[in-house]
């Protein structure tokens, strides 16, 4: 990257299994900025002992969804001078709802988002990726029904059992995909109306997809 004086402010949207987390991290490295999922932000602010961070952790520890106003409080704390979102960022998994998107615009104020990228992977492909996934019960190494361990579903690394997670069944994935679409389609409309949304084809090798993402950012954002 030549002359990357101002790190971009990006949001990456995508279904579970679209490779969003990996690509968000690569983008953040490429533009020397931070990759943050809401979970990371909650943990970072809780570790610093901020009011909203501690509140968010109480919900997470109880296994509850963190309410919008607390999520926004954490985001505001992260955007404060010296906070992890002080300059550029790649947000992953946030915003999740239109009110959160509206609030994010409000707290970003004078330096708004540069670009929102929808990493598009057809549902059949993510279904196959996740429903075909098999995970070692001990070391969590991930396999796939098309790329199993070398013998009889025992882990190549530690010898423990490799099996499907309860929430990786086709029905469970279908449910999560439906929820994702219900939540995300309105967010995409919100950003499309503001001229911020670009759709990037997320099918293919990781490097290939990453090149597409970098090209889109370079084309749309002055970095
Ligand atoms: Zn293992």
Boltz pocket constraint, residues with backbone or C-beta under 6 A from the ligand:
constraints:
  - pocket:
      binder: B
      contacts: [[A, 136], [A, 137], [A, 138], [A, 139], [A, 140], [A, 141], [A, 155], [A, 156], [A, 157], [A, 158], [A, 159], [A, 160]]
      max_distance: 6.0
